[in-house]
Each structure stands twice: as C-alpha cells, then as structure tokens.
Amino acid sequence: MKSSMQYYILVIITVGIYFFASKLIFDKVNETSQVVVDELFHIPQGKSFCEGNFSYWDPKITTLPGLHLTSTLFVSYFFACNTYNLRFVNLVASCFNLILFASILKFIYGNYNESQFKIVLQALSLALLPPLYFFSHVYYTDTLSLLFLLLFSRVCFANKGKWLILLFGNLSFGMRQTNIVWVAMVFGHKLLDLLVRSSRVYGNRYLTKTLLSKRSLISNDIDSSKLKRYYTVMDVVVALKFHLTTCFRAAFKLVQLPDLYVILQLKSVLLSFMLFLYVNGSIVIGDKKAHVATIHIPQLLYFLLFYGVFGLPYILAKFISTVKLILNNKLNVILLSAVFAIAVHYNTIVHPYLLADNRHYTFYVWNRWFGKHDFATYATIPVYIFLLFSLYDNLKDQNCITFLLPYTVCLFFALALQRLVEIRYFLIPYIILRLRFVRPSVYVVLLEFLWYVAINAVTFYIFFTKEIKWDDFGEVQRIIW
Ligand SMILES: *[C@@H]1O[C@H](CO)[C@@H](O)[C@H](O)[C@H]1NC(C)=O
C-alpha cells in the first residue's frame, strides 16, 4: 500500500515536471516553425476536420485519419482550430504515454520488488526517446499512434476484459494502419504460448519419453510442473509434434474463458484490417506511387543501427559479455556476415526522397557515409553483427521464443517492405524490445536518461538554429529526425 502510494506520487510529480519542461520547448517550436515537413498535409487536414469540413481529404496523407479525428474531438469544442492547439494534442498524448510506460514497466517488473524510482525514470526516458520526443511537439501521427498501441498492450498484458482489447486494437489501427502488425504479433504470441503450454501439461509423450495411453488418467490431468517461464525453439518443435499427432485437442482443452475473450477480440481487430484491405484494395493510402511495397531487407540492418544509437547504455553494460558471445559463435558470425553481405549487395534500395530531402538526419548519414564510399555499405557489416549479438544478449535471458518468433516475423513486415528509410518507423519496434530488455541496473537507467537528454538538446538546438532555404518554399525548412 505504502509503496504503491509512493509510486503514484512519483508518477504525478514526474509527469508534471515533464509537461512543464516540454511546454517550454513546445512554445519555442511554435515560435520557430509553423509547418514542419509532413505537417504541410497534416495541419490543413486537421484544421479542415476541426472546422467541421469532413469532405476534404489530402491524397498525400498515407495514414488513416485517426490523428485528425482525435484532435478534432478534443480541440474543436473547446479551443480554436489552429496549429498550436492541434499540436498540443500530441504533447498531452506524450504525457499519457509516460504514464503508460510506467504502468507497463510496473507490470513487467511487478514480481521483482523493483524500486519505484527506477521504474518511473525508465518511463521518463522512454517518453524522451529522441525521435519520439521530437514528434510529440509537432502534428505528426507517431505519438498518438503509440498512445493507442500502449493502451492496447496494457490491456493485453492484463489478459482480460471483454471489449477493451477490441477497442484499443481498432483505435491503434485507425491511427496508422501498419500498427496492425503489432496486433498480429500479440495474436501470434498468444496462440504460440497456448500451443506450447498445452503441449506440456497434458502428458506430452515427446516430452516424458514414456508413451501414455490416450485414455490414461495422467494424460488428461494438468501437470503444471512441466511449465517453464521461458521456452526455446526446441520446445516449439516438440509442441508442434505433439499437437499434430493429437489433432490439437489439448490446445483447445487449455483455453479458458478469459483466453477465449482475448483471442476473439484480437481476431476481430484483424478482421477489421481484412475489411479495410478489401475496401481499399491495398495497405497504402493516398500517395501510392511514393510508397510502393518492395522487399528491402537492409531496413532490418538499419534498425540495428537505431538500437546502436538509442540502446547505447545497454550495449555498454553488456559489452564484455557480447564480445564473449561473439567469440563463442564464430561459425554463426561467418554465416551471418555472408547473409548480410548478400542482402546489402543485392537489396540496398535508395529511395529518391532519401537523396533529395535534406531535412532529415538520414539524408546526412546517407550522403556522408553509405552513399559516399562504395565500400561503406559493406564496411558497416561488422557493426551490424556486433549489434545483433548485443541485442540478442540483452534479450535472451528473459524472453521466450513464443514472443521472439512472432516479433521477428512482424518486424520483417513492419520494416522490410518499406522502400523509404524513416527513423520514425523504428520507434515502435524498438520500444517493444526496450520494454523487454534484461532488467537494467540503476547506472544504466541513469545513463540512458542522460544520453537521451543530451541527444534531445543537440537535435532541438539544430532544429532551432539551422535554417535550410528551399527555392520552391516560402517558409524556412529545418532539420528533423
Ligand atoms: C505560436 O506562434 C505563432 C506564430 O509565431 C504566434 O502568433 C502565436 O501567438 C503562438 N502561439 C502561442 C500560444 O504562443
């Protein structure tokens, strides 16, 4: 009781400080620029809805109208429909994100007596994750889309409720249709978990090596002593073997009413997506030519670089252990290098925006490294290898294959089908993993916080001071993520 009181007070104070400090930056962003890159489409769209004109739709917008409708709901009745107020919806959403991060971390670490301070500081760092933090000050879809995805995750963690999963699942899909991938991941995780668990508690003969008659008492009794906290690939194989020979009967036996509710809700969300696909004819909305889907494997490697920058404290904390892991896996290193080299050689795709749009950091990375030297794409391979092992090192001790497998599949769909390299697209996949890293020490948590504050300071400084003049644009352009 006392410690939960402490937790709530800490959350309230942190959100208060976060809000007032961010409000200062928010006002400065407002003073500095009235149109930040994609806001060119989003703001007129938001204003139009806000003023009650729902017939206008800008075909350049590639997401479902969740952002514009939500901000209309909160702005139009009480406030003026201007840029400042529309953006403000995101700042408020980011405060809720902070609260949800804390709530989720508290749930994850619940059994470990983790200090409240450490939980709340991590939640604050996550809200300050630099690209996410920047987009919380402008009228972009990312912050609000994350809010609904976090609400969705929070109710999924609780594994109950008759309609909240359905509601938040659909809402997060409505903010950005690609969020459906993460709903599918939860669905896959849930099913795989049920399959593996049920295969172990109902006398799996591949597990015990003793053949049980199907009608024996033991084979119908639940023997939970065979359950583990984390499963491996082998456990999945054994489970599949078992279920295939028993026609999945055990799997159905283990499903209880709460599980059934969860599964049905997740399925309904996936169904709404199917309906959308059927009506829209494709996952892309609006500017279809600029967003043609292709296979683009190196996106996964760029995602590792994202981890390399924003997960730096975690990489350093495990540095020695990662090096040992690499030395113990020489054959895998060679195989991976070959695979990465093939992916880089045959599948590096350069979107015209990447070369032309000097308002994004990716442009500078491309022009000063990857695009500048012929060897650069190959020379980065050892970095990818190291980062992949480091990521694995940070995940392996507290993650189950029933999560890692659906996650990897969904990561592929979320990233590797996009031509354009956009740092924003890495946010949600990174946050999902970050919430699942091995519990960090207080030093790592502090380092992460300071690291993010420093990156934010530099990037906002660049945003406020560096001006880019485009001939065909009246307003000065600025550099963002
Ligand atoms: C936002 O910036 C605009 C343009 O500089 C200014 O007119 C307006 O007063 C600002 N809004 C607030 C609430 O500070």
The ligand as a Gaussian input file, in Angstrom:
#p B3LYP/6-31G(d) Opt

LIG

0 1
 C        2.506000      30.382000     -31.914000
 O        3.291000      31.018000     -32.882000
 C        2.562000      31.983000     -33.649000
 C        3.460000      32.461000     -34.770000
 O        4.692000      32.872000     -34.286000
 C        2.095000      33.106000     -32.731000
 O        1.339000      34.051000     -33.487000
 C        1.221000      32.514000     -31.641000
 O        0.862000      33.535000     -30.717000
 C        1.946000      31.398000     -30.927000
 N        1.020000      30.761000     -30.016000
 C        1.212000      30.704000     -28.711000
 C        0.096000      30.153000     -27.916000
 O        2.241000      31.090000     -28.180000

